[in-house]
Amino acid sequence: MHVIHRTLLSATLIVALAPMPVARAQNVASGSGPGIAFDTSDDFSSLRGTDSGQPVEISNQQGIDATDDSLTTTAPDLAEDGKVTRVQGVQPITGNEEEGATKRSKTADARDETAYDPTGIRLGSFILLPAVELRGGYTSNAAQSSTGRPSGTITVAPDILLKSDWTSNEFQFRLKGDYEYFTDTSVKPDSNLYVEANGRIDLPSDWALRLKADYIYDTQSSSQFGYPEGVQNPPGINTYDAGATLDGSVGRTVLQLRGTATYTAYDPLQVDNTSVTQAYLDNTLINTAARIGYQWTPTIAPFVEAELSNRFFENPTDPSGYSRNSRGITLRGGIAYSAAPILKGEIALGWRHETYDDSQFAPFDLPTIDASLIWSPSPLTQVAFVAATYVDPATNIDASSTIVYDLGLSVERYVRRNFTLAADIGWQHQHYIDADVNEITYEAGLQGTWKLNREAWIVGRLEQQYFASAVEGGSYPTTTATIGLRLQR
């Protein structure tokens, strides 16, 4: 499964990363500092390693999920009386802050911070934020393969967000996708879709129940190890995900329980007008996890976490007659840190053990790293780092699974109040168990955003990718440059 977009989480952690609620520091003196927010890019599941393995996204635009392109979220915070209160997440830098000792008045800052934001359409107690982006550009490798050719590109990308405007509880719905057409008509147009609904129910004593359901449509990568020869048009992949998280605190002890269910279905392959099923790849992944942390200081909270996973396939056996059903257990330990607005996030190291029902596939162990950190060295600059470790089923018949390590780093700088520059780099390493081969993807990008007004932004991006294939002669580079107009309300 190739990256949808690194701005989706290149989308769904549950992908993504989610908040761990702050402990109620009842014994902390008044005015001792902010509580740990534990907020990352999603309001649902915790570290990226806990979900079905969505690729890393690095973006700080407002959104609703792990596939969402937001690095902020709604999370608990610590009031001056030492009790937890739910407040809106820290807003991204806006470019109007001054870096010297002199600051503008609150009135001026509030006005400037929203000067280029879309106003939305109020629908009762909800706000609708519709947008569409029209892009054109050039890519050196339209087919994303070792034999790919250059092509012009035209892309239409709708983005619709509906969010509640309530004093308590929360609901959000998002539909985001794109359709990319290539002037090289030998390459099939590429389309992606992401739909998500999530909500938060505020419970007594500052506990919260978070619910989420989403759907992702993507296409297989024709360069992936094990991709059948002779298939020109990559088939689609449909992913359905749902789950719940219950979190809260007892004194300084922070608790979280969560569960997710992810079903992945592969469309048939088309070979010489013949449909070839891939139903043996259809699978369901069930994850359950429990976390306990302790708010050691107002800014530091160590935690431990245990996760159980169970993956079972729709077909009892694969084409070779083996069962690929598996079970895993992951133990993690980490630290959450919040000294907002300078530095916040969490990092965890762990160990995972995976076993299979069929003795044909040997069990394995692997170290894990999962992290989400946001650093603002100045009011005009933001640095984000994300890391994820997960296990995916292998599309190659000779491999049982793939171990994936995913890293991403981004830097955004406000040059002017209405003009930003952003740079990002990404690295993904996939190791195929049993086949003992590796695939590595390197990415780097530079993006500029010029906000003309509330309704129109100009966005340009230059991206370089290199794919190191496990197949001899399958590696390739890709250079893509696009510029577009984002229209929003």
C-alpha positions in Angstrom: 0.0 0.0 0.0 1.6 3.2 -1.1 1.5 6.6 0.6 -1.8 8.4 -0.1 -0.3 11.8 0.8 1.9 12.7 3.7 -0.6 15.4 4.3 -3.2 12.8 5.1 -0.8 11.0 6.8 0.7 10.7 3.2 -4.1 9.5 6.6 -6.1 7.4 9.4 -4.0 6.4 12.9 -5.6 6.2 13.6 -3.4 6.5 12.3 -2.5 8.9 13.8 -1.4 10.0 17.0 -3.8 10.9 19.8 -3.9 12.6 23.1 -3.2 10.9 26.4 -5.3 12.8 29.0 -3.5 14.8 31.6 -3.6 13.6 35.2 -5.5 15.6 37.7 -2.7 17.2 39.7 -4.8 17.8 42.8 -1.7 18.4 44.9 0.1 20.7 42.6 0.3 24.3 43.9 -1.7 26.9 42.1 0.1 28.6 39.3 2.8 25.9 39.1 2.5 25.6 35.3 0.4 24.0 32.6 -0.6 20.4 32.8 0.5 17.8 30.3 -1.8 17.9 27.2 -0.4 14.8 25.5 -2.1 16.1 22.3 -0.6 15.0 19.0 -2.4 14.9 15.7 -5.5 12.9 16.4 -8.1 12.8 19.1 -8.5 9.1 19.0 -5.8 6.5 19.2 -2.4 7.0 20.8 0.8 6.2 19.1 1.0 5.4 15.5 2.3 2.0 16.3 -1.1 1.1 17.9 -3.1 1.4 14.7 -3.1 -0.5 11.4 0.0 1.2 10.1 -0.8 4.4 8.3 2.1 6.2 6.8 3.5 9.2 8.5 2.0 12.6 7.8 3.8 15.8 8.6 1.7 18.9 8.4 0.3 21.4 10.9 -2.9 22.5 9.2 -6.1 22.2 11.3 -7.9 18.9 10.8 -9.6 16.1 12.6 -7.5 13.0 12.5 -4.4 11.0 12.1 -4.9 10.8 8.7 -5.9 14.2 9.1 -3.3 16.9 8.6 -3.5 18.4 12.0 -0.7 18.6 14.6 -3.1 20.0 17.3 -6.2 18.8 18.9 -8.6 19.3 21.7 -7.2 18.0 25.0 -7.4 18.4 28.7 -5.3 21.0 30.4 -4.5 22.0 34.0 -6.2 25.1 35.5 -4.7 27.3 38.1 -6.5 25.4 40.8 -4.8 22.2 39.8 -7.9 20.6 38.2 -8.2 19.4 34.7 -10.2 21.5 32.3 -10.8 20.8 28.6 -9.6 23.6 26.4 -9.0 24.0 22.7 -5.7 22.8 21.5 -2.8 25.2 21.0 -3.4 26.9 17.7 -0.6 26.7 15.0 1.6 29.7 14.6 0.0 32.5 12.6 2.9 34.7 11.6 1.7 37.9 13.3 3.6 37.3 16.5 6.7 39.5 17.2 9.9 37.9 18.2 11.1 40.7 20.4 10.1 41.6 23.9 7.3 44.0 22.7 4.0 42.2 22.0 0.9 43.4 20.3 -2.3 43.8 22.3 -4.6 40.8 22.6 -7.2 42.6 20.5 -4.7 43.1 17.6 -3.4 39.6 17.9 -6.9 38.0 17.8 -7.8 40.1 14.8 -4.5 39.2 12.9 -4.6 35.5 13.8 -7.9 35.1 11.9 -7.3 37.5 9.1 -6.8 34.8 6.5 -8.9 32.0 8.0 -12.0 30.8 6.2 -15.2 32.0 7.9 -17.2 28.8 7.2 -21.0 28.5 6.9 -23.0 28.2 10.1 -25.6 25.4 10.2 -27.3 25.7 13.6 -24.7 24.6 16.1 -22.3 23.3 13.4 -19.8 25.1 11.2 -19.3 23.9 7.6 -15.9 24.6 6.0 -15.9 23.6 2.3 -12.8 23.9 0.1 -11.5 22.7 -3.2 -7.9 22.8 -4.5 -7.1 22.9 -8.2 -3.5 22.0 -9.0 -1.4 21.6 -12.1 2.2 20.6 -12.6 4.8 18.1 -13.8 6.1 14.8 -12.7 9.1 12.9 -14.0 7.5 9.5 -13.3 3.8 9.4 -13.6 3.5 5.6 -13.2 5.7 5.6 -10.1 7.8 2.7 -11.5 11.2 2.0 -12.9 9.8 2.4 -16.4 7.7 5.4 -15.7 7.7 8.4 -18.1 7.3 12.2 -17.5 3.8 13.7 -17.6 1.9 16.8 -16.9 -0.7 16.5 -14.1 -4.0 18.1 -13.3 -5.5 17.5 -9.9 -8.9 18.3 -8.2 -8.9 17.9 -4.5 -12.1 18.6 -2.5 -11.9 19.0 1.3 -15.1 19.3 3.4 -15.1 19.7 7.2 -18.1 19.9 9.4 -17.5 20.5 13.1 -19.6 21.2 16.1 -19.6 24.5 18.0 -20.6 23.2 21.5 -19.5 24.2 24.9 -19.0 20.5 25.8 -18.7 17.3 23.8 -17.5 17.4 20.2 -18.3 16.0 16.8 -16.5 16.3 13.5 -16.9 14.9 10.0 -14.5 15.2 7.2 -14.4 14.2 3.5 -11.1 14.7 1.7 -9.8 13.3 -1.5 -8.2 14.0 -4.9 -8.4 12.9 -8.5 -5.2 13.2 -10.4 -5.2 13.1 -14.2 -2.0 12.6 -16.3 -1.4 14.0 -19.8 0.4 10.7 -20.5 -2.8 8.8 -21.2 -1.1 5.5 -20.9 -1.2 6.1 -17.1 -4.5 5.6 -15.4 -5.8 8.6 -13.4 -5.0 8.2 -9.7 -7.8 8.8 -7.1 -7.8 8.8 -3.3 -10.6 9.3 -0.8 -10.7 9.7 3.0 -13.9 10.0 5.0 -14.0 10.2 8.8 -16.5 10.9 11.6 -15.3 11.3 15.2 -16.6 12.6 18.4 -15.9 13.1 22.1 -18.3 12.6 24.9 -17.3 14.4 28.1 -17.9 12.3 31.2 -17.9 13.3 34.9 -14.6 13.8 36.7 -12.9 14.9 33.5 -13.1 11.5 31.8 -13.8 11.3 28.1 -15.1 8.8 25.6 -13.8 9.2 22.1 -15.3 7.5 19.1 -14.1 7.3 15.5 -15.0 5.6 12.2 -13.3 6.2 8.9 -13.0 4.9 5.3 -9.9 5.1 3.1 -9.7 4.3 -0.6 -6.2 4.0 -2.1 -4.4 2.0 -4.8 -1.7 -0.6 -4.6 1.8 0.4 -5.6 2.9 -1.3 -8.8 6.5 -1.2 -7.5 5.8 -3.1 -4.3 7.6 -6.4 -3.7 5.3 -9.2 -4.9 3.2 -7.1 -7.2 2.1 -9.4 -10.1 3.7 -9.0 -13.5 1.6 -7.9 -16.4 -0.9 -5.8 -14.3 -0.8 -2.3 -15.7 -3.5 -0.6 -13.6 -3.0 -1.0 -9.9 -6.2 -2.1 -8.1 -7.8 -0.3 -5.3 -7.6 -0.9 -1.5 -10.6 -0.3 0.7 -9.9 0.2 4.5 -12.7 0.5 7.1 -11.7 1.5 10.6 -13.6 2.0 13.8 -12.9 2.2 17.5 -13.2 3.9 20.9 -11.0 5.3 23.6 -11.8 5.9 27.2 -9.4 8.1 29.2 -9.2 10.0 32.4 -7.3 10.2 35.7 -7.4 9.3 39.3 -5.3 11.8 41.3 -2.0 12.0 39.5 -2.5 8.6 37.8 -3.5 8.8 34.1 -5.5 5.9 32.6 -6.4 5.0 29.0 -8.3 2.1 27.5 -8.8 1.8 23.7 -9.8 -0.6 21.1 -9.8 -0.5 17.3 -11.1 -2.8 14.5 -9.7 -2.3 10.9 -10.9 -4.3 7.9 -8.9 -4.1 4.6 -10.2 -5.4 1.3 -8.3 -5.6 -2.0 -10.0 -5.1 -5.3 -9.4 -7.8 -8.0 -6.5 -7.6 -10.5 -7.2 -7.1 -14.2 -4.9 -9.2 -16.4 -5.7 -9.2 -20.1 -9.4 -8.4 -19.5 -9.5 -11.2 -16.9 -10.3 -10.5 -13.3 -8.0 -12.2 -10.7 -9.2 -12.2 -7.1 -7.0 -11.0 -4.2 -9.5 -12.1 -1.6 -6.8 -14.0 0.2 -5.3 -10.7 1.3 -8.5 -9.4 2.8 -8.0 -9.2 6.6 -9.3 -7.8 9.9 -7.0 -6.4 12.6 -8.3 -6.1 16.2 -6.3 -4.0 18.6 -6.9 -3.5 22.3 -4.5 -1.5 24.6 -4.2 -0.2 28.1 -2.0 2.6 29.3 -1.1 3.9 32.8 0.9 7.0 33.5 1.9 9.2 36.4 2.1 13.0 36.3 5.5 13.2 38.0 5.7 17.0 37.5 3.4 19.5 35.7 5.3 19.0 32.5 6.6 15.4 32.7 4.5 12.2 32.8 6.2 8.8 32.3 3.8 5.9 31.2 3.7 2.2 30.3 1.4 0.6 27.8 0.4 -2.9 26.8 -1.3 -3.8 23.5 -2.8 -7.0 22.2 -3.5 -7.5 18.5 -5.2 -10.2 16.5 -5.2 -10.3 12.7 -7.3 -12.9 10.9 -7.9 -13.3 7.1 -11.2 -13.7 5.3 -9.9 -16.8 3.5 -8.7 -19.6 5.8 -5.5 -20.1 3.7 -3.5 -18.3 1.0 -2.9 -19.7 -2.5 0.0 -21.8 -1.1 -2.4 -23.5 1.4 -1.0 -21.7 4.6 -2.9 -19.7 7.2 -1.6 -16.2 7.7 -3.6 -15.4 10.9 -1.4 -13.9 13.6 -1.4 -12.6 17.1 0.9 -9.9 18.6 1.7 -8.4 22.0 3.5 -5.0 22.4 4.9 -3.5 25.5 5.9 0.2 25.6 7.4 2.6 28.0 7.7 6.3 27.4 7.6 9.9 28.5 5.0 12.6 27.7 6.2 16.2 28.0 4.4 19.5 27.7 6.1 22.8 28.1 3.8 24.5 25.6 4.2 26.5 23.5 7.9 25.7 23.3 7.9 21.8 23.3 5.2 19.2 23.7 4.7 15.6 22.7 5.6 12.0 23.7 8.1 9.3 22.8 7.9 5.6 23.6 10.2 2.6 23.1 9.0 -0.9 23.2 9.1 -4.5 22.1 6.7 -6.5 19.9 6.3 -10.3 19.7 4.3 -11.7 16.8 3.2 -15.4 16.3 1.3 -17.2 13.6 -1.3 -19.9 13.6 0.5 -21.8 10.9 3.9 -23.3 11.8 5.1 -22.5 8.3 5.7 -18.9 9.5 8.1 -18.5 12.4 7.4 -16.0 15.2 9.5 -12.9 15.4 10.4 -10.1 17.8 11.2 -6.5 17.0 12.0 -3.2 18.8 9.6 -0.4 18.4 9.8 3.4 18.5 6.8 5.7 18.4 6.9 9.4 18.8 5.2 12.7 18.2 7.0 15.9 19.1 6.3 19.6 18.3 9.0 22.2 19.0 8.5 25.9 18.5 11.9 27.6 18.9 10.2 30.9 18.1 6.6 32.1 17.6 7.2 32.1 13.8 8.8 28.7 13.5 7.5 25.2 14.2 9.3 21.9 14.0 7.4 18.5 14.0 8.8 15.0 14.3 6.9 11.8 14.1 8.0 8.1 14.3 6.0 4.9 13.9 6.6 1.2 14.0 4.0 -1.3 12.8 3.5 -4.7 11.2 1.6 -5.1 7.9 0.6 -8.3 6.1 2.9 -9.0 3.1 1.5 -9.0 -0.5 4.3 -11.3 -1.5 3.3 -15.0 -1.1 6.8 -16.0 0.2 6.7 -13.5 3.1 4.5 -13.7 6.2 4.5 -9.9 7.1 6.4 -6.7 6.7 8.0 -4.7 9.5 7.7 -1.0 8.8 9.7 1.9 10.4 8.4 5.3 9.4 10.1 8.6 10.3 9.1 12.2 9.3 10.5 15.7 10.1 9.0 19.0 9.0 9.8 22.7 9.6 7.4 25.6 8.9 8.4 29.2 9.0 6.2 32.3 8.6 8.1 34.7 6.3 5.2 37.1 6.4 1.8 37.0 8.1 0.2 35.7 4.9 3.2 33.7 3.5 4.7 30.5 4.8 7.5 28.2 3.8 7.6 24.6 4.8 10.2 21.8 4.3 9.8 18.1 5.1 11.8 14.9 4.8 10.5 11.3 5.2 12.0 7.9 5.5 10.2 4.5 5.4 11.9 1.1 5.7 9.9 -2.1 5.0 11.4 -5.5 5.8 9.7 -8.6 4.5 9.8 -11.4 7.0 10.9 -14.8 5.6 11.7 -13.3 2.2 14.5 -11.3 4.0 14.4 -8.4 1.6 13.9 -4.6 2.2 12.3 -1.7 0.5 13.2 1.9 1.4 11.4 5.1 0.4 13.1 8.5 0.8 11.2 11.8 0.4 11.9 15.5 0.6 9.7 18.4 -0.1 9.5 22.2 -0.1 6.2 24.1 0.0 5.1 27.7 -0.1 1.6 29.0 0.8 0.5 32.6 -0.1 -2.8 33.5 1.5 -4.4 36.1 -0.7 -7.5 36.4 1.5 -10.0 34.3 3.4 -11.3 32.6 0.3 -8.2 32.0 -1.9 -4.7 30.6 -1.2 -2.0 29.9 -3.7 0.0 26.7 -2.9 3.2 25.5 -4.6 5.2 22.4 -3.9 8.4 20.7 -5.1 8.9 17.1 -4.0 11.7 14.6 -4.6 11.2 10.9 -4.0 13.5 7.9 -4.3 12.3 4.3 -4.0 14.8 1.6 -3.4 13.1 -1.6 -4.5 13.6 -5.1 -3.3 13.4 -6.2 -6.9 16.5 -5.9 -9.1 16.1 -3.0 -11.5 12.9 -1.8 -9.8 14.3 1.3 -8.1 13.4 4.7 -9.4 13.5 8.5 -8.6 10.5 10.8 -9.0 10.5 14.6 -9.1 7.2 16.4 -8.9 6.4 20.2 -9.0 2.9 21.6 -8.7 1.2 24.9 -8.1 -2.5 25.4 -7.3 -5.3 27.5 -6.1 -7.2 26.6 -2.9 -10.7 28.1 -2.9 -12.5 27.9 0.5 -15.4 29.4 2.4 
